[in-house]
Amino acid sequence: MKDLEKEKLWQKMLDEGKSLPNDGNEPGIRAYQLLYEALKNEPDITIPEGFAGKVAQRAMTQYSRRDNSIWLLSFILIAIAILGCGFAMFSLYPNFFQLLRSQINILGFAGLMFIIIQAADYWLIQRKKIFN
């Protein structure tokens, strides 16, 4: 915390045009002075026209790729989990699939509703949070 207070004091002194005391005990003073001087000068570079649009387009492309890979990874993980659970249930309870066959309508409806709710959450809520 003392370093932050010292740096605030140095910043205030430099803003007022005073020089910082350099008695050799503070190793960061010289670096701080050089940084402050460098920040006062404007950089001698020019940003090309359309730079912001190109950066935004690249960011959206990367976001879209990441979004597609997340969906694919999610699908693969869900498939592996379903197969693993099915194998475990078949091993522990051999009549499990007969029970499932009798309740297929309810299970299908529950699965469809889960997918619809997840898609609605993504398209209506999550995307708005990202773009706002």
ABEGO torsion letter per residue (X at the ends): XAAAAAAAAAAAAAAAGBBBBBAGABAAAAAAAAAAAAAABBBABBBBBGAAAAAAAAAAAAAAAAAAAAAAAAAAAAAAAAAAAAAAAAAABAAAAAAAAAAAAAAAAAAAAAAAAAAAAAAAAAAAAAAX
